[in-house]
Structures are given as C-alpha cells and as structure tokens.
Amino acid sequence: MKKPSSKIRDEIAKLQEQLKYAEAREAERIGRVALRAGLGEIEIEETELEAALEELAKRFRGGKSGTSGRMGAGESSAGGGQSEALTSGAPSGNAGEA
C-alpha cells in the first residue's frame, strides 16, 4: 500500500528537524574540541581552515582519496601546506604564531 504524499512530506519534515538537531550537537562538540585545541586563536581564513579540517578528517578515515565534504577538489588542495602546519602545530599551540 502506498503512502499519501502528505504523510511522506510529514516524515521528511520530521527527519529534517532531526537532522538539524543532530548537526547542531555535532557542531557544538567539534567546536568545543577545536577551542580547547587553540583553533579559536589562530588567524586563518575560513576556507583554509575548512580545507585543513578536511585533510584531518581524511586522515582519520584512513586516508581515503576523494572528498565527501562540501568543497571541490581545487579548494581542498588550496590549504594543503597550511593543513600540515595546522594539524601538527595545533596541539603545541604554535600554528598561528608564524
């Protein structure tokens, strides 16, 4: 038996709300960790930081090639050198002092 489109729309709306809350929780968790690691004090453009974080995510995914993020391949490679400095310098707190 098929569902009426109104029920499907209701389910989609509920799922979108669940997704919104799940993303907010994830963002808060990641934000807290990033602040503790000192990323809030680093002067870096958002696109460079995003590229560095994508490289970090790739490292923890097992170095799989290809991006699953929202940036294109050209953008993710723009901060390649910066991501190494950021990931290796973040724990010591020296990455943004150059």
C-alpha positions as CSV (number, residue, x, y, z in Angstrom):
1,M,0.0,0.0,0.0
2,K,1.4,3.4,-1.0
3,K,1.6,6.3,1.4
4,P,-0.1,9.5,0.6
5,S,2.2,12.3,-0.3
6,S,1.1,14.3,2.8
7,K,2.4,11.6,5.1
8,I,5.7,11.4,3.2
9,R,6.1,15.2,3.5
10,D,5.4,15.0,7.2
11,E,8.0,12.3,7.6
12,I,10.5,14.4,5.6
13,A,9.8,17.4,7.8
14,K,10.4,15.3,10.9
15,L,13.6,13.9,9.5
16,Q,14.9,17.3,8.5
17,E,14.2,18.5,12.1
18,Q,16.1,15.5,13.5
19,L,19.0,16.2,11.1
20,K,19.1,19.9,12.2
21,Y,19.4,18.9,15.8
22,A,22.0,16.2,15.2
23,E,24.1,18.7,13.1
24,A,23.8,21.3,15.9
25,R,25.0,18.7,18.5
26,E,27.9,17.7,16.3
27,A,28.9,21.3,15.6
28,E,28.9,22.1,19.3
29,R,31.0,19.1,20.1
30,I,33.5,19.8,17.4
31,G,33.6,23.5,18.3
32,R,34.4,22.8,21.9
33,V,37.2,20.4,20.9
34,A,38.6,23.0,18.4
35,L,38.5,25.7,21.0
36,R,40.3,23.6,23.6
37,A,42.9,22.8,20.9
38,G,43.5,26.5,20.4
39,L,41.9,26.9,16.9
40,G,39.9,29.9,18.1
41,E,43.1,31.9,18.5
42,I,44.5,31.2,15.0
43,E,44.2,33.9,12.3
44,I,43.2,31.8,9.3
45,E,40.6,32.3,6.6
46,E,37.6,30.0,6.9
47,T,38.2,28.3,3.5
48,E,41.8,27.4,4.6
49,L,40.6,26.1,8.0
50,E,37.9,24.0,6.3
51,A,40.5,22.6,3.9
52,A,42.8,21.7,6.8
53,L,39.9,20.1,8.7
54,E,39.0,18.1,5.6
55,E,42.6,16.8,5.4
56,L,42.4,15.9,9.1
57,A,39.1,14.1,8.5
58,K,40.6,12.2,5.6
59,R,43.5,11.1,7.9
60,F,41.1,9.7,10.4
61,R,39.0,8.0,7.8
62,G,42.1,6.0,6.7
63,G,43.4,8.3,4.0
64,K,40.7,7.6,1.5
65,S,41.0,9.7,-1.6
66,G,38.2,11.9,-2.8
67,T,36.3,14.4,-0.7
68,S,33.0,13.8,0.9
69,G,32.8,17.5,2.1
70,R,31.2,20.4,0.5
71,M,34.3,21.9,-1.1
72,G,35.6,21.0,-4.6
73,A,38.9,19.3,-5.3
74,G,40.6,22.6,-6.2
75,E,39.5,24.3,-3.0
76,S,40.6,21.4,-0.7
77,S,44.1,21.4,-2.1
78,A,44.5,25.2,-1.6
79,G,45.3,24.8,2.1
80,G,47.5,21.7,1.8
81,G,50.6,23.2,3.4
82,Q,48.5,25.0,5.9
83,S,46.7,21.8,7.0
84,E,50.1,20.2,7.8
85,A,51.1,23.1,9.9
86,L,47.7,23.3,11.5
87,T,47.4,19.6,12.4
88,S,51.0,19.3,13.6
89,G,51.1,22.6,15.3
90,A,47.6,22.7,16.9
91,P,48.5,20.5,20.0
92,S,51.5,22.6,20.8
93,G,49.7,25.9,20.1
94,N,52.3,27.3,17.7
95,A,50.5,27.0,14.4
96,G,49.1,30.6,14.3
97,E,52.2,32.4,15.5
98,A,54.1,32.5,12.3
